[in-house]
Amino acid sequence: MKRYDLRHLKDEFEPRMKEILASHPEKEVAIFLFEIGDFTPIQRSADLVKECGYELMNSLKFNEVDWTVVAKKA
């Protein structure tokens, strides 16, 4: 299990998240932390996880501004 903090990227987290998913070891869980802002990044992150061939295992609000996505290679 590896955690990736993408909060510093603000709303531009998707390219880095895609890069990480492409190189992440199979069968290992990836945890992503990013800022949600207006909640549109939540659906975008779920779509990206699916597009990269991963299973979205969990998606939840971490605190007032942060969101956590847990994914594993399908």
PyMOL CGO cylinders between C-alpha atoms (Angstrom):
from pymol import cmd
from pymol.cgo import CYLINDER

trace = [
    CYLINDER, 0.00, 0.00, 0.00, 1.43, 3.37, -1.01, 0.3, 1, 1, 1, 1, 1, 1,
    CYLINDER, 1.43, 3.37, -1.01, 0.02, 6.82, -0.39, 0.3, 1, 1, 1, 1, 1, 1,
    CYLINDER, 0.02, 6.82, -0.39, 0.43, 9.67, -2.86, 0.3, 1, 1, 1, 1, 1, 1,
    CYLINDER, 0.43, 9.67, -2.86, -0.22, 13.22, -1.68, 0.3, 1, 1, 1, 1, 1, 1,
    CYLINDER, -0.22, 13.22, -1.68, -1.40, 15.29, -4.65, 0.3, 1, 1, 1, 1, 1, 1,
    CYLINDER, -1.40, 15.29, -4.65, -2.85, 18.18, -2.64, 0.3, 1, 1, 1, 1, 1, 1,
    CYLINDER, -2.85, 18.18, -2.64, -0.07, 20.54, -3.71, 0.3, 1, 1, 1, 1, 1, 1,
    CYLINDER, -0.07, 20.54, -3.71, -1.24, 20.18, -7.33, 0.3, 1, 1, 1, 1, 1, 1,
    CYLINDER, -1.24, 20.18, -7.33, -4.67, 21.65, -6.46, 0.3, 1, 1, 1, 1, 1, 1,
    CYLINDER, -4.67, 21.65, -6.46, -7.10, 21.07, -9.38, 0.3, 1, 1, 1, 1, 1, 1,
    CYLINDER, -7.10, 21.07, -9.38, -4.31, 19.89, -11.72, 0.3, 1, 1, 1, 1, 1, 1,
    CYLINDER, -4.31, 19.89, -11.72, -3.74, 16.49, -10.08, 0.3, 1, 1, 1, 1, 1, 1,
    CYLINDER, -3.74, 16.49, -10.08, -4.96, 14.30, -12.95, 0.3, 1, 1, 1, 1, 1, 1,
    CYLINDER, -4.96, 14.30, -12.95, -1.79, 14.13, -15.11, 0.3, 1, 1, 1, 1, 1, 1,
    CYLINDER, -1.79, 14.13, -15.11, 0.31, 13.13, -12.09, 0.3, 1, 1, 1, 1, 1, 1,
    CYLINDER, 0.31, 13.13, -12.09, -2.30, 10.65, -10.89, 0.3, 1, 1, 1, 1, 1, 1,
    CYLINDER, -2.30, 10.65, -10.89, -2.37, 9.03, -14.35, 0.3, 1, 1, 1, 1, 1, 1,
    CYLINDER, -2.37, 9.03, -14.35, 1.43, 8.85, -14.39, 0.3, 1, 1, 1, 1, 1, 1,
    CYLINDER, 1.43, 8.85, -14.39, 1.47, 7.17, -10.99, 0.3, 1, 1, 1, 1, 1, 1,
    CYLINDER, 1.47, 7.17, -10.99, -1.21, 4.65, -11.96, 0.3, 1, 1, 1, 1, 1, 1,
    CYLINDER, -1.21, 4.65, -11.96, 0.71, 3.75, -15.11, 0.3, 1, 1, 1, 1, 1, 1,
    CYLINDER, 0.71, 3.75, -15.11, 3.82, 2.87, -13.11, 0.3, 1, 1, 1, 1, 1, 1,
    CYLINDER, 3.82, 2.87, -13.11, 2.25, 1.56, -9.91, 0.3, 1, 1, 1, 1, 1, 1,
    CYLINDER, 2.25, 1.56, -9.91, 2.98, -2.13, -9.13, 0.3, 1, 1, 1, 1, 1, 1,
    CYLINDER, 2.98, -2.13, -9.13, 0.10, -4.51, -9.83, 0.3, 1, 1, 1, 1, 1, 1,
    CYLINDER, 0.10, -4.51, -9.83, -1.80, -5.94, -6.87, 0.3, 1, 1, 1, 1, 1, 1,
    CYLINDER, -1.80, -5.94, -6.87, -0.58, -3.08, -4.67, 0.3, 1, 1, 1, 1, 1, 1,
    CYLINDER, -0.58, -3.08, -4.67, -3.11, -0.60, -3.33, 0.3, 1, 1, 1, 1, 1, 1,
    CYLINDER, -3.11, -0.60, -3.33, -2.64, 3.08, -4.22, 0.3, 1, 1, 1, 1, 1, 1,
    CYLINDER, -2.64, 3.08, -4.22, -4.05, 5.78, -1.98, 0.3, 1, 1, 1, 1, 1, 1,
    CYLINDER, -4.05, 5.78, -1.98, -4.40, 9.28, -3.42, 0.3, 1, 1, 1, 1, 1, 1,
    CYLINDER, -4.40, 9.28, -3.42, -5.03, 12.42, -1.43, 0.3, 1, 1, 1, 1, 1, 1,
    CYLINDER, -5.03, 12.42, -1.43, -6.18, 15.56, -3.28, 0.3, 1, 1, 1, 1, 1, 1,
    CYLINDER, -6.18, 15.56, -3.28, -8.18, 18.75, -2.77, 0.3, 1, 1, 1, 1, 1, 1,
    CYLINDER, -8.18, 18.75, -2.77, -11.82, 18.60, -3.81, 0.3, 1, 1, 1, 1, 1, 1,
    CYLINDER, -11.82, 18.60, -3.81, -12.77, 22.25, -4.24, 0.3, 1, 1, 1, 1, 1, 1,
    CYLINDER, -12.77, 22.25, -4.24, -16.19, 22.14, -5.93, 0.3, 1, 1, 1, 1, 1, 1,
    CYLINDER, -16.19, 22.14, -5.93, -16.50, 18.31, -5.91, 0.3, 1, 1, 1, 1, 1, 1,
    CYLINDER, -16.50, 18.31, -5.91, -16.00, 17.90, -9.70, 0.3, 1, 1, 1, 1, 1, 1,
    CYLINDER, -16.00, 17.90, -9.70, -12.53, 16.35, -9.13, 0.3, 1, 1, 1, 1, 1, 1,
    CYLINDER, -12.53, 16.35, -9.13, -14.21, 13.42, -7.38, 0.3, 1, 1, 1, 1, 1, 1,
    CYLINDER, -14.21, 13.42, -7.38, -15.93, 12.16, -10.52, 0.3, 1, 1, 1, 1, 1, 1,
    CYLINDER, -15.93, 12.16, -10.52, -12.88, 12.97, -12.65, 0.3, 1, 1, 1, 1, 1, 1,
    CYLINDER, -12.88, 12.97, -12.65, -10.67, 10.91, -10.34, 0.3, 1, 1, 1, 1, 1, 1,
    CYLINDER, -10.67, 10.91, -10.34, -13.10, 7.97, -10.42, 0.3, 1, 1, 1, 1, 1, 1,
    CYLINDER, -13.10, 7.97, -10.42, -13.21, 8.11, -14.23, 0.3, 1, 1, 1, 1, 1, 1,
    CYLINDER, -13.21, 8.11, -14.23, -9.40, 8.23, -14.40, 0.3, 1, 1, 1, 1, 1, 1,
    CYLINDER, -9.40, 8.23, -14.40, -9.06, 5.22, -12.10, 0.3, 1, 1, 1, 1, 1, 1,
    CYLINDER, -9.06, 5.22, -12.10, -11.39, 3.21, -14.34, 0.3, 1, 1, 1, 1, 1, 1,
    CYLINDER, -11.39, 3.21, -14.34, -9.71, 4.44, -17.53, 0.3, 1, 1, 1, 1, 1, 1,
    CYLINDER, -9.71, 4.44, -17.53, -6.33, 3.22, -16.23, 0.3, 1, 1, 1, 1, 1, 1,
    CYLINDER, -6.33, 3.22, -16.23, -7.70, -0.28, -15.52, 0.3, 1, 1, 1, 1, 1, 1,
    CYLINDER, -7.70, -0.28, -15.52, -7.93, 0.08, -11.75, 0.3, 1, 1, 1, 1, 1, 1,
    CYLINDER, -7.93, 0.08, -11.75, -10.77, -0.74, -9.39, 0.3, 1, 1, 1, 1, 1, 1,
    CYLINDER, -10.77, -0.74, -9.39, -11.99, 2.09, -7.17, 0.3, 1, 1, 1, 1, 1, 1,
    CYLINDER, -11.99, 2.09, -7.17, -12.03, 0.51, -3.74, 0.3, 1, 1, 1, 1, 1, 1,
    CYLINDER, -12.03, 0.51, -3.74, -12.95, 3.57, -1.69, 0.3, 1, 1, 1, 1, 1, 1,
    CYLINDER, -12.95, 3.57, -1.69, -13.55, 7.29, -2.10, 0.3, 1, 1, 1, 1, 1, 1,
    CYLINDER, -13.55, 7.29, -2.10, -14.18, 9.47, 0.91, 0.3, 1, 1, 1, 1, 1, 1,
    CYLINDER, -14.18, 9.47, 0.91, -13.87, 12.92, 2.37, 0.3, 1, 1, 1, 1, 1, 1,
    CYLINDER, -13.87, 12.92, 2.37, -10.73, 13.13, 4.49, 0.3, 1, 1, 1, 1, 1, 1,
    CYLINDER, -10.73, 13.13, 4.49, -11.40, 16.53, 6.10, 0.3, 1, 1, 1, 1, 1, 1,
    CYLINDER, -11.40, 16.53, 6.10, -12.99, 19.83, 5.09, 0.3, 1, 1, 1, 1, 1, 1,
    CYLINDER, -12.99, 19.83, 5.09, -11.06, 20.21, 1.80, 0.3, 1, 1, 1, 1, 1, 1,
    CYLINDER, -11.06, 20.21, 1.80, -9.31, 16.92, 1.09, 0.3, 1, 1, 1, 1, 1, 1,
    CYLINDER, -9.31, 16.92, 1.09, -10.51, 13.72, -0.54, 0.3, 1, 1, 1, 1, 1, 1,
    CYLINDER, -10.51, 13.72, -0.54, -9.01, 10.23, -0.47, 0.3, 1, 1, 1, 1, 1, 1,
    CYLINDER, -9.01, 10.23, -0.47, -9.25, 7.70, -3.29, 0.3, 1, 1, 1, 1, 1, 1,
    CYLINDER, -9.25, 7.70, -3.29, -8.14, 4.09, -2.83, 0.3, 1, 1, 1, 1, 1, 1,
    CYLINDER, -8.14, 4.09, -2.83, -7.51, 2.05, -5.99, 0.3, 1, 1, 1, 1, 1, 1,
    CYLINDER, -7.51, 2.05, -5.99, -6.10, -1.33, -6.94, 0.3, 1, 1, 1, 1, 1, 1,
    CYLINDER, -6.10, -1.33, -6.94, -5.26, -2.81, -10.34, 0.3, 1, 1, 1, 1, 1, 1,
    CYLINDER, -5.26, -2.81, -10.34, -8.33, -4.70, -11.56, 0.3, 1, 1, 1, 1, 1, 1,
]
cmd.load_cgo(trace, "trace")
